[in-house]
Amino acid sequence: MAYVNTLFNSNFLEYASYVIKDRAIPHLDDGLKPVQRRILHSLFEKDDGKFHKVANIVGHCMQYHPHGDQSINSALVVLANKELFIEKQGNFGNILTGDEASAARYIECRATPLAKRLLYKPEITEFEPSYDGRRKEPVVFPAKFPVILALGAEGIAVGMSTRILPHNFIEVAEALQAALRGQAFQLFPDFPGGGYVDVSAYEDGRGKVLVRAKLDTKDPKRIVIRELPYGSTTESLINSIEAAARKNKVKIAGISDFTAEDVEIEIKLPRGVYTQEVVDSLYAFTECENSISVNLLVIKDGKPTSMTVTEVIQYHARRLIDLLTQELELEHGQLLDRLHARTLERIFVEERLYKRIEEEKTAEAVTATVIEGFEPYKKEIRRRVTEEDVERLLKIPIRRISRYDIEKAKREIEEIKERIKEIKYHLAHITDYAIDWVGAVAEDYRSSFTRRTEIGSFDKVDAREAAVRNLSLRYDSKTGYLGYEVSGGKELFKVSAYDRVLVIRGSGAYSVINAPGKLFVDKGMLSCGLAEKDVLAETVFNIVYRDKKNGYPYMKRTKIEQYILDRGYEIVPEGAAVLALTTRTGVVAHVKYKKRKNIRVLEEDFDIEEYLVKGVKASGVRLAPREVSSARFLARK
């Protein structure tokens, strides 16, 4: 048994780690999940400037992704609809309406220039074997941008989940520049569907946001939804409005969807109902308003890590400097190689070193002669001439030698030297270079990524406050049923489906419940009222009850200010019998005693104002040491 437990725990941990790292949670460095990374890697490998069938990309990606074509296809469509790294051609569905994309064989895509600019640099990319060991795939792309914040992400793994909201590309770039300068910055979400967002509880990516649809309320008899809240489609929004209307939570006469390129959902109102009366109900009972909790969880250094937006930006500011340094150093090395090669080529042709090998009969002698020929020009040559250099020079065709343009070669060498100077300057001022690099990217794409979601401040509409009290709460004393679906009996007051009511039964037991449709409470219910805190705080319950041991009458005055929903309580001591209860003021308790010998006074009045209001658990005050037969409350004379 111990072996089985050990085996189970080990396998479960391996599975959990695999799901967390290799499927559900994006990596901090490039902001991508493995399937997204493999899709982009496939697009880079297949890139020839033309569009490719999505089916072909999916097939190519299956060399790297071991989970089937459907997962690849759906991930590609979602990533393409982010409109950052994949250019689309054909029907990729509609994020506004929720319509699905066409089959993979009918649609085409290719990597965008932005994807290549931010992600693609094979020379400094770390690769690892694919799942079958036949090919190499990137561990992460050398992303020079906080992709995770621009794209956003959602994922559920074993025991954890992530929900990262998308942000505006230009605003992310500006925040990155601010971090590079050591300045303070703030960054808030921006959604493709537009709408409004309240970020007062965003807490730098660890809190929540409140999102709303953008409503056109100019017409008093018509509401038009122009923009959607994040997470909703026109279909889901319309369904939520129709469901609320069926439950009588929102009053509408009809709803029509005219959405094409832009959202346009028209809500017509019935006679006697006007726009301003319906807006709060739409926010309270439909998807026109949603609260979204955020959890910025990413893979960092091989482990799931919870971070803030500020920490992500600062991390990528440091990473950008590191990556740009690597790129500049790589280019510097390549330029030195080119400069060495061009210098040797110029000397080889200009000084006619090739003439010296005409009499040589062996390859070794030829190589030695050429190397020896460069000896007088050591000051121009920055490093040792190798056999590989000689081999490359000897492969120059005669035609090229005869047409060799010395001036052009010198200009090219000067250009290489100028670029080397620039690189050295950039390396010495790498932070300024990084700021300028980000600025250039932002400037090139500023018109393509304008903010769509308007930031505002608004309170979440309370469903109970927005609900219309149009249901008649009735009590039938003959059957003991209470509720707005009870047909007989007496109407007590109007309620909504979101109201809570306080019910005090004949036994003295009480509870606070949601307004019932039909519920048996008691054939002798003592009291029923709305359980609103401000009302309860002002309401005094006056009770006369009979003690179970001696039958004496007791007066109790109390308030019910605290309760747990649907939990039962007692308003009088256990076993006591309630004789009368009222919440009126200006009354007296009229008590009748049982007839006994030597008792002359059989009825007596007690002014309730003479008794203190105590806690609900306190016992009452004895009115008289006599056995009571009945009691009631009468108006004070």
Secondary structure as UniProt FT lines:
FT   HELIX           2..19
FT   HELIX           20..24
FT   TURN            28..30
FT   HELIX           34..46
FT   STRAND          52..53
FT   HELIX           54..61
FT   TURN            62..64
FT   TURN            66..67
FT   HELIX           69..80
FT   TURN            81..83
FT   STRAND          86..89
FT   TURN            95..97
FT   TURN            104..106
FT   STRAND          108..111
FT   HELIX           113..119
FT   HELIX           122..124
FT   STRAND          127..129
FT   TURN            131..132
FT   STRAND          136..138
FT   HELIX           147..151
FT   STRAND          153..157
FT   TURN            158..159
FT   STRAND          160..164
FT   HELIX           169..181
FT   TURN            192..193
FT   STRAND          196..198
FT   TURN            200..201
FT   HELIX           203..205
FT   STRAND          208..212
FT   STRAND          214..216
FT   TURN            220..221
FT   STRAND          222..227
FT   TURN            230..231
FT   HELIX           234..246
FT   TURN            247..248
FT   STRAND          254..257
FT   STRAND          265..268
FT   TURN            271..272
FT   HELIX           275..285
FT   TURN            287..288
FT   STRAND          289..293
FT   STRAND          297..300
FT   TURN            301..302
FT   STRAND          303..306
FT   HELIX           309..350
FT   TURN            351..352
FT   HELIX           353..357
FT   TURN            358..359
FT   HELIX           363..373
FT   HELIX           375..377
FT   TURN            378..380
FT   HELIX           387..394
FT   HELIX           398..402
FT   HELIX           406..428
FT   HELIX           430..445
FT   TURN            446..448
FT   STRAND          454..456
FT   HELIX           463..466
FT   STRAND          471..476
FT   TURN            477..480
FT   STRAND          481..483
FT   TURN            484..485
FT   STRAND          490..495
FT   TURN            497..498
FT   STRAND          500..504
FT   TURN            506..507
FT   STRAND          509..514
FT   STRAND          519..520
FT   TURN            523..524
FT   STRAND          527..530
FT   HELIX           533..538
FT   STRAND          541..546
FT   TURN            548..550
FT   STRAND          553..558
FT   TURN            565..566
FT   STRAND          569..570
FT   TURN            574..575
FT   STRAND          577..582
FT   STRAND          587..593
FT   TURN            597..598
FT   STRAND          603..607
FT   HELIX           608..610
FT   TURN            616..617
FT   STRAND          621..622
FT   STRAND          628..635
//
